[in-house]
Amino acid sequence: MQVRVYAAGKLKDDGLERLCATYIKRVRPFLPVEVVELRSQVAVCKRLHDRADGAIRVLLDERGEQLTTRAWADSLHDARARGARGLALFIGDATGFSDADRSAADHLLALSRMTLPHRLARLILLEQLYRAASLIAGHPYHHE
């Protein structure tokens, strides 16, 4: 199952870029992941509403469901088992998403109820993708 993270804007921070690259490198042996940086929130929303790829659409939004790491891993595993063609994760900019955007998503996911800068949200999401993929692969989890 191909995973694409659609993000508004570039990171513009060498430290964050290196950390994100580290987690992309770590997750790729388990799960193909690609980060697609788009110029604007409008471009992110356009991709969200375009359903041509058949991927499950997950919008990162503070109103979304908060999952434990294990529950996140289970949801990824279930999507794969159901034969999902792909997973598209959407990170907006500081303006956030509209009600119409939230309605276009298959699922709303909150990383936290706290407000996070979208650039930091990207790093946290990539780290959680890595952690979930390693759990699915059978690696031990220190919280169990």
DRENKOL-324975 format. One record per residue (C-alpha): residue in three letters; chain; x, y, z; residue number from 1. Coordinates in Angstrom, 3 decimals. Each point is the difference from the previous one (the first is absolute). Example, Ala and Ser with C-alpha at 12.3 -4.5 7.8 and 13.67 -1.06 7.14 Angstrom:
% residues 2
<nugu><r>ALA</r><c>A</c><X>12.300</X><Y>-4.500</Y><Z>7.800</Z><k>1</k></nugu>
<nugu><r>SER</r><c>A</c><X>1.370</X><Y>3.440</Y><Z>-0.660</Z><k>2</k></nugu>
END
This chain:
% residues 144
<nugu><r>MET</r><c>A</c><X>0.000</X><Y>0.000</Y><Z>0.000</Z><k>1</k></nugu>
<nugu><r>GLN</r><c>A</c><X>1.507</X><Y>3.304</Y><Z>-1.114</Z><k>2</k></nugu>
<nugu><r>VAL</r><c>A</c><X>-0.103</X><Y>2.806</Y><Z>2.572</Z><k>3</k></nugu>
<nugu><r>ARG</r><c>A</c><X>0.148</X><Y>3.617</Y><Z>-1.108</Z><k>4</k></nugu>
<nugu><r>VAL</r><c>A</c><X>0.191</X><Y>2.925</Y><Z>2.358</Z><k>5</k></nugu>
<nugu><r>TYR</r><c>A</c><X>-1.258</X><Y>3.178</Y><Z>-1.644</Z><k>6</k></nugu>
<nugu><r>ALA</r><c>A</c><X>1.273</X><Y>3.076</Y><Z>1.811</Z><k>7</k></nugu>
<nugu><r>ALA</r><c>A</c><X>-0.495</X><Y>3.699</Y><Z>-0.562</Z><k>8</k></nugu>
<nugu><r>GLY</r><c>A</c><X>3.323</X><Y>1.747</Y><Z>-0.421</Z><k>9</k></nugu>
<nugu><r>LYS</r><c>A</c><X>3.626</X><Y>-0.913</Y><Z>0.435</Z><k>10</k></nugu>
<nugu><r>LEU</r><c>A</c><X>1.649</X><Y>-0.611</Y><Z>3.341</Z><k>11</k></nugu>
<nugu><r>LYS</r><c>A</c><X>2.619</X><Y>2.780</Y><Z>-0.389</Z><k>12</k></nugu>
<nugu><r>ASP</r><c>A</c><X>1.892</X><Y>-1.316</Y><Z>3.012</Z><k>13</k></nugu>
<nugu><r>ASP</r><c>A</c><X>3.069</X><Y>-2.191</Y><Z>-0.461</Z><k>14</k></nugu>
<nugu><r>GLY</r><c>A</c><X>-0.458</X><Y>-1.728</Y><Z>3.351</Z><k>15</k></nugu>
<nugu><r>LEU</r><c>A</c><X>-3.616</X><Y>-0.952</Y><Z>-0.686</Z><k>16</k></nugu>
<nugu><r>GLU</r><c>A</c><X>0.892</X><Y>-1.081</Y><Z>-3.534</Z><k>17</k></nugu>
<nugu><r>ARG</r><c>A</c><X>2.686</X><Y>-2.359</Y><Z>1.349</Z><k>18</k></nugu>
<nugu><r>LEU</r><c>A</c><X>-2.326</X><Y>-1.455</Y><Z>2.632</Z><k>19</k></nugu>
<nugu><r>CYS</r><c>A</c><X>-2.788</X><Y>-0.561</Y><Z>-2.549</Z><k>20</k></nugu>
<nugu><r>ALA</r><c>A</c><X>2.491</X><Y>-1.612</Y><Z>-2.402</Z><k>21</k></nugu>
<nugu><r>THR</r><c>A</c><X>1.152</X><Y>-2.299</Y><Z>2.810</Z><k>22</k></nugu>
<nugu><r>TYR</r><c>A</c><X>-3.522</X><Y>-1.291</Y><Z>0.632</Z><k>23</k></nugu>
<nugu><r>ILE</r><c>A</c><X>-0.733</X><Y>-0.371</Y><Z>-3.708</Z><k>24</k></nugu>
<nugu><r>LYS</r><c>A</c><X>3.148</X><Y>-2.094</Y><Z>-0.335</Z><k>25</k></nugu>
<nugu><r>ARG</r><c>A</c><X>-0.985</X><Y>-2.093</Y><Z>3.037</Z><k>26</k></nugu>
<nugu><r>VAL</r><c>A</c><X>-3.555</X><Y>-0.681</Y><Z>-1.150</Z><k>27</k></nugu>
<nugu><r>ARG</r><c>A</c><X>0.724</X><Y>-0.849</Y><Z>-3.651</Z><k>28</k></nugu>
<nugu><r>PRO</r><c>A</c><X>1.159</X><Y>-3.599</Y><Z>0.629</Z><k>29</k></nugu>
<nugu><r>PHE</r><c>A</c><X>-3.471</X><Y>-0.659</Y><Z>1.455</Z><k>30</k></nugu>
<nugu><r>LEU</r><c>A</c><X>-2.254</X><Y>2.349</Y><Z>-1.904</Z><k>31</k></nugu>
<nugu><r>PRO</r><c>A</c><X>0.504</X><Y>2.107</Y><Z>-3.137</Z><k>32</k></nugu>
<nugu><r>VAL</r><c>A</c><X>-0.363</X><Y>3.637</Y><Z>1.084</Z><k>33</k></nugu>
<nugu><r>GLU</r><c>A</c><X>0.237</X><Y>3.159</Y><Z>-2.037</Z><k>34</k></nugu>
<nugu><r>VAL</r><c>A</c><X>-0.339</X><Y>3.597</Y><Z>1.191</Z><k>35</k></nugu>
<nugu><r>VAL</r><c>A</c><X>-1.513</X><Y>2.341</Y><Z>-2.560</Z><k>36</k></nugu>
<nugu><r>GLU</r><c>A</c><X>0.562</X><Y>3.666</Y><Z>0.785</Z><k>37</k></nugu>
<nugu><r>LEU</r><c>A</c><X>-2.602</X><Y>2.216</Y><Z>-1.598</Z><k>38</k></nugu>
<nugu><r>ARG</r><c>A</c><X>0.226</X><Y>3.755</Y><Z>-0.409</Z><k>39</k></nugu>
<nugu><r>SER</r><c>A</c><X>-3.129</X><Y>0.928</Y><Z>1.909</Z><k>40</k></nugu>
<nugu><r>GLN</r><c>A</c><X>-2.978</X><Y>-1.059</Y><Z>2.058</Z><k>41</k></nugu>
<nugu><r>VAL</r><c>A</c><X>-2.108</X><Y>0.329</Y><Z>-3.164</Z><k>42</k></nugu>
<nugu><r>ALA</r><c>A</c><X>2.202</X><Y>-2.592</Y><Z>-1.734</Z><k>43</k></nugu>
<nugu><r>VAL</r><c>A</c><X>-0.290</X><Y>-2.377</Y><Z>2.975</Z><k>44</k></nugu>
<nugu><r>CYS</r><c>A</c><X>-3.784</X><Y>0.319</Y><Z>-0.028</Z><k>45</k></nugu>
<nugu><r>LYS</r><c>A</c><X>-0.120</X><Y>-0.588</Y><Z>-3.753</Z><k>46</k></nugu>
<nugu><r>ARG</r><c>A</c><X>1.861</X><Y>-3.319</Y><Z>0.506</Z><k>47</k></nugu>
<nugu><r>LEU</r><c>A</c><X>-2.316</X><Y>-0.874</Y><Z>2.873</Z><k>48</k></nugu>
<nugu><r>HIS</r><c>A</c><X>-3.113</X><Y>0.436</Y><Z>-2.145</Z><k>49</k></nugu>
<nugu><r>ASP</r><c>A</c><X>1.500</X><Y>-1.868</Y><Z>-2.997</Z><k>50</k></nugu>
<nugu><r>ARG</r><c>A</c><X>-0.846</X><Y>-3.635</Y><Z>0.686</Z><k>51</k></nugu>
<nugu><r>ALA</r><c>A</c><X>1.446</X><Y>-1.425</Y><Z>-3.232</Z><k>52</k></nugu>
<nugu><r>ASP</r><c>A</c><X>2.718</X><Y>-2.049</Y><Z>1.747</Z><k>53</k></nugu>
<nugu><r>GLY</r><c>A</c><X>-2.453</X><Y>-1.975</Y><Z>2.152</Z><k>54</k></nugu>
<nugu><r>ALA</r><c>A</c><X>2.063</X><Y>0.543</Y><Z>3.144</Z><k>55</k></nugu>
<nugu><r>ILE</r><c>A</c><X>-1.453</X><Y>0.239</Y><Z>3.479</Z><k>56</k></nugu>
<nugu><r>ARG</r><c>A</c><X>0.042</X><Y>3.695</Y><Z>0.884</Z><k>57</k></nugu>
<nugu><r>VAL</r><c>A</c><X>1.025</X><Y>0.977</Y><Z>3.516</Z><k>58</k></nugu>
<nugu><r>LEU</r><c>A</c><X>-0.099</X><Y>3.650</Y><Z>0.940</Z><k>59</k></nugu>
<nugu><r>LEU</r><c>A</c><X>2.081</X><Y>1.169</Y><Z>2.932</Z><k>60</k></nugu>
<nugu><r>ASP</r><c>A</c><X>-2.295</X><Y>2.231</Y><Z>1.986</Z><k>61</k></nugu>
<nugu><r>GLU</r><c>A</c><X>-0.272</X><Y>0.910</Y><Z>3.669</Z><k>62</k></nugu>
<nugu><r>ARG</r><c>A</c><X>-3.660</X><Y>-1.157</Y><Z>-0.083</Z><k>63</k></nugu>
<nugu><r>GLY</r><c>A</c><X>1.050</X><Y>-3.483</Y><Z>-1.079</Z><k>64</k></nugu>
<nugu><r>GLU</r><c>A</c><X>0.292</X><Y>-3.226</Y><Z>1.903</Z><k>65</k></nugu>
<nugu><r>GLN</r><c>A</c><X>3.002</X><Y>-0.401</Y><Z>2.265</Z><k>66</k></nugu>
<nugu><r>LEU</r><c>A</c><X>1.468</X><Y>-3.487</Y><Z>-0.200</Z><k>67</k></nugu>
<nugu><r>THR</r><c>A</c><X>2.556</X><Y>-1.847</Y><Z>2.040</Z><k>68</k></nugu>
<nugu><r>THR</r><c>A</c><X>3.057</X><Y>-1.185</Y><Z>-1.891</Z><k>69</k></nugu>
<nugu><r>ARG</r><c>A</c><X>-1.311</X><Y>-3.579</Y><Z>0.118</Z><k>70</k></nugu>
<nugu><r>ALA</r><c>A</c><X>-3.430</X><Y>1.063</Y><Z>-1.324</Z><k>71</k></nugu>
<nugu><r>TRP</r><c>A</c><X>1.702</X><Y>1.978</Y><Z>-2.804</Z><k>72</k></nugu>
<nugu><r>ALA</r><c>A</c><X>2.055</X><Y>-3.078</Y><Z>-0.913</Z><k>73</k></nugu>
<nugu><r>ASP</r><c>A</c><X>-3.130</X><Y>-2.159</Y><Z>0.061</Z><k>74</k></nugu>
<nugu><r>SER</r><c>A</c><X>-1.853</X><Y>2.401</Y><Z>-2.290</Z><k>75</k></nugu>
<nugu><r>LEU</r><c>A</c><X>2.883</X><Y>-0.037</Y><Z>-2.501</Z><k>76</k></nugu>
<nugu><r>HIS</r><c>A</c><X>0.160</X><Y>-3.792</Y><Z>0.163</Z><k>77</k></nugu>
<nugu><r>ASP</r><c>A</c><X>-3.776</X><Y>-0.261</Y><Z>-0.533</Z><k>78</k></nugu>
<nugu><r>ALA</r><c>A</c><X>0.148</X><Y>2.343</Y><Z>-3.010</Z><k>79</k></nugu>
<nugu><r>ARG</r><c>A</c><X>2.715</X><Y>-2.148</Y><Z>-1.553</Z><k>80</k></nugu>
<nugu><r>ALA</r><c>A</c><X>-1.914</X><Y>-3.195</Y><Z>0.744</Z><k>81</k></nugu>
<nugu><r>ARG</r><c>A</c><X>-3.116</X><Y>1.431</Y><Z>-1.664</Z><k>82</k></nugu>
<nugu><r>GLY</r><c>A</c><X>2.074</X><Y>0.643</Y><Z>-3.102</Z><k>83</k></nugu>
<nugu><r>ALA</r><c>A</c><X>0.114</X><Y>3.792</Y><Z>0.187</Z><k>84</k></nugu>
<nugu><r>ARG</r><c>A</c><X>1.772</X><Y>1.341</Y><Z>-3.066</Z><k>85</k></nugu>
<nugu><r>GLY</r><c>A</c><X>1.577</X><Y>2.799</Y><Z>1.922</Z><k>86</k></nugu>
<nugu><r>LEU</r><c>A</c><X>-0.130</X><Y>2.328</Y><Z>2.937</Z><k>87</k></nugu>
<nugu><r>ALA</r><c>A</c><X>0.048</X><Y>3.763</Y><Z>-0.490</Z><k>88</k></nugu>
<nugu><r>LEU</r><c>A</c><X>0.703</X><Y>2.120</Y><Z>3.071</Z><k>89</k></nugu>
<nugu><r>PHE</r><c>A</c><X>-0.642</X><Y>3.737</Y><Z>-0.191</Z><k>90</k></nugu>
<nugu><r>ILE</r><c>A</c><X>1.717</X><Y>2.666</Y><Z>2.086</Z><k>91</k></nugu>
<nugu><r>GLY</r><c>A</c><X>-1.256</X><Y>3.523</Y><Z>-0.528</Z><k>92</k></nugu>
<nugu><r>ASP</r><c>A</c><X>1.482</X><Y>3.348</Y><Z>0.852</Z><k>93</k></nugu>
<nugu><r>ALA</r><c>A</c><X>-0.784</X><Y>2.337</Y><Z>2.885</Z><k>94</k></nugu>
<nugu><r>THR</r><c>A</c><X>-3.458</X><Y>0.801</Y><Z>-1.408</Z><k>95</k></nugu>
<nugu><r>GLY</r><c>A</c><X>-1.169</X><Y>-3.581</Y><Z>0.453</Z><k>96</k></nugu>
<nugu><r>PHE</r><c>A</c><X>-2.704</X><Y>-1.808</Y><Z>-1.930</Z><k>97</k></nugu>
<nugu><r>SER</r><c>A</c><X>-3.614</X><Y>0.942</Y><Z>-0.725</Z><k>98</k></nugu>
<nugu><r>ASP</r><c>A</c><X>-3.117</X><Y>-2.022</Y><Z>0.777</Z><k>99</k></nugu>
<nugu><r>ALA</r><c>A</c><X>-0.155</X><Y>-0.976</Y><Z>-3.687</Z><k>100</k></nugu>
<nugu><r>ASP</r><c>A</c><X>3.586</X><Y>-1.270</Y><Z>0.181</Z><k>101</k></nugu>
<nugu><r>ARG</r><c>A</c><X>-0.755</X><Y>-2.013</Y><Z>3.135</Z><k>102</k></nugu>
<nugu><r>SER</r><c>A</c><X>-3.036</X><Y>-1.492</Y><Z>-1.743</Z><k>103</k></nugu>
<nugu><r>ALA</r><c>A</c><X>2.142</X><Y>-1.038</Y><Z>-2.980</Z><k>104</k></nugu>
<nugu><r>ALA</r><c>A</c><X>2.321</X><Y>-2.050</Y><Z>2.223</Z><k>105</k></nugu>
<nugu><r>ASP</r><c>A</c><X>-0.606</X><Y>-3.644</Y><Z>0.851</Z><k>106</k></nugu>
<nugu><r>HIS</r><c>A</c><X>1.400</X><Y>0.520</Y><Z>3.472</Z><k>107</k></nugu>
<nugu><r>LEU</r><c>A</c><X>1.073</X><Y>2.878</Y><Z>2.235</Z><k>108</k></nugu>
<nugu><r>LEU</r><c>A</c><X>3.080</X><Y>-0.559</Y><Z>2.110</Z><k>109</k></nugu>
<nugu><r>ALA</r><c>A</c><X>1.263</X><Y>2.225</Y><Z>2.808</Z><k>110</k></nugu>
<nugu><r>LEU</r><c>A</c><X>3.602</X><Y>-0.293</Y><Z>1.092</Z><k>111</k></nugu>
<nugu><r>SER</r><c>A</c><X>-0.881</X><Y>2.058</Y><Z>3.062</Z><k>112</k></nugu>
<nugu><r>ARG</r><c>A</c><X>-2.718</X><Y>2.278</Y><Z>1.289</Z><k>113</k></nugu>
<nugu><r>MET</r><c>A</c><X>2.748</X><Y>2.582</Y><Z>0.369</Z><k>114</k></nugu>
<nugu><r>THR</r><c>A</c><X>0.746</X><Y>2.281</Y><Z>-2.917</Z><k>115</k></nugu>
<nugu><r>LEU</r><c>A</c><X>3.104</X><Y>-1.205</Y><Z>-1.839</Z><k>116</k></nugu>
<nugu><r>PRO</r><c>A</c><X>1.886</X><Y>1.856</Y><Z>-2.702</Z><k>117</k></nugu>
<nugu><r>HIS</r><c>A</c><X>-0.629</X><Y>-1.842</Y><Z>-3.269</Z><k>118</k></nugu>
<nugu><r>ARG</r><c>A</c><X>3.717</X><Y>-0.547</Y><Z>-0.495</Z><k>119</k></nugu>
<nugu><r>LEU</r><c>A</c><X>0.297</X><Y>-1.722</Y><Z>3.365</Z><k>120</k></nugu>
<nugu><r>ALA</r><c>A</c><X>-3.147</X><Y>-2.015</Y><Z>-0.735</Z><k>121</k></nugu>
<nugu><r>ARG</r><c>A</c><X>1.769</X><Y>-1.387</Y><Z>-3.076</Z><k>122</k></nugu>
<nugu><r>LEU</r><c>A</c><X>2.896</X><Y>-1.265</Y><Z>2.116</Z><k>123</k></nugu>
<nugu><r>ILE</r><c>A</c><X>-2.309</X><Y>-1.558</Y><Z>2.595</Z><k>124</k></nugu>
<nugu><r>LEU</r><c>A</c><X>-2.083</X><Y>-1.681</Y><Z>-2.708</Z><k>125</k></nugu>
<nugu><r>LEU</r><c>A</c><X>3.089</X><Y>-1.479</Y><Z>-1.696</Z><k>126</k></nugu>
<nugu><r>GLU</r><c>A</c><X>1.306</X><Y>-1.289</Y><Z>3.328</Z><k>127</k></nugu>
<nugu><r>GLN</r><c>A</c><X>-3.370</X><Y>-1.607</Y><Z>0.756</Z><k>128</k></nugu>
<nugu><r>LEU</r><c>A</c><X>-0.106</X><Y>-1.584</Y><Z>-3.456</Z><k>129</k></nugu>
<nugu><r>TYR</r><c>A</c><X>3.402</X><Y>-1.533</Y><Z>0.718</Z><k>130</k></nugu>
<nugu><r>ARG</r><c>A</c><X>-1.050</X><Y>-1.208</Y><Z>3.439</Z><k>131</k></nugu>
<nugu><r>ALA</r><c>A</c><X>-3.251</X><Y>-1.505</Y><Z>-1.315</Z><k>132</k></nugu>
<nugu><r>ALA</r><c>A</c><X>1.724</X><Y>-1.703</Y><Z>-2.931</Z><k>133</k></nugu>
<nugu><r>SER</r><c>A</c><X>2.616</X><Y>-1.526</Y><Z>2.288</Z><k>134</k></nugu>
<nugu><r>LEU</r><c>A</c><X>-2.754</X><Y>-1.304</Y><Z>2.296</Z><k>135</k></nugu>
<nugu><r>ILE</r><c>A</c><X>-1.813</X><Y>-1.548</Y><Z>-2.970</Z><k>136</k></nugu>
<nugu><r>ALA</r><c>A</c><X>3.298</X><Y>-1.646</Y><Z>-0.982</Z><k>137</k></nugu>
<nugu><r>GLY</r><c>A</c><X>0.136</X><Y>-1.638</Y><Z>3.436</Z><k>138</k></nugu>
<nugu><r>HIS</r><c>A</c><X>2.633</X><Y>2.133</Y><Z>1.658</Z><k>139</k></nugu>
<nugu><r>PRO</r><c>A</c><X>-0.411</X><Y>0.255</Y><Z>3.770</Z><k>140</k></nugu>
<nugu><r>TYR</r><c>A</c><X>-1.744</X><Y>3.017</Y><Z>1.454</Z><k>141</k></nugu>
<nugu><r>HIS</r><c>A</c><X>1.341</X><Y>1.248</Y><Z>3.291</Z><k>142</k></nugu>
<nugu><r>HIS</r><c>A</c><X>-3.449</X><Y>0.944</Y><Z>1.335</Z><k>143</k></nugu>
<nugu><r>GLU</r><c>A</c><X>-1.344</X><Y>-3.567</Y><Z>-0.092</Z><k>144</k></nugu>
END
